[in-house]
Amino acid sequence: MMRIGLSHFLAQDGVISICGEAANADAAIAGIESAHPDLVLLDLALEGRSGLDLLKDLQRRFPRMPVLIHSMHDELIYAERALAAGAKGYVMKQMEPEELRTAVRRVLAGQSYLSPRLRSKTTQSERSAALAAPVTPIGSLSQREFEVFCLIGRGLANRDIARQLHISLKTVEAHREHIKRKLKVSSSTALNLLAIRWASDPLSTPPP
């Protein structure tokens, strides 16, 4: 329903045309290989795979194809990670619909896009430093720790996380310990509960 609604809204522009849509990462890659789009609009919440992981894969496979992130996740946490992984812009779903259309036009024109919220907070020279600085405990996690944390929040066991991220079980366990220390939680159970809460409400901030 959401994809249909987005397609209809963007197509009303009269300039933008939708050449395909996909429900998961595998379908997205197959569709991109077939349709050769000028731009991909990517949600970070995907079935079976991290949107950030797919973004990095798309950058490897299609380095000249721009990707614009459209997500419910707070840009102050996720925009830095998405831009570092190669995204050309980041639009939160809570923003006015016309802002998404503006972002699509801008990225198609070869520019990058950041929301008025970020643009108003920093000048161009300050923006990189602002995005690079962790603004919450979650922001202090490394990219891999963040991916592990998100998968914990989806209820995956350590072995499943290792399989999905193509890393060893011991590496997952080490990441869990690092995450516990950075988020100041004392047990695996507390970490699991915190990750699940974050997954259900990504705008929340873990307690210190």
Secondary structure, DSSP 4 states (H G I P E B T S, - for coil): -HHHHHHHHHHTTSS-------SBHHHHHHHHHHH--S-EEE-SB-BSSBHHHHHHHHHHH-TTS-EEEEESS-HHHHHHHHHHTT-SEEEETTS-HHHHHHHHHHHHTT--B--HHHHHH--HHHHHHHHHS--STGGGS-HHHHHHHHHHHTT--HHHHHHHHT--HHHHHHHHHHHHHHHT--SHHHHHHHHHHHHH-TT-----
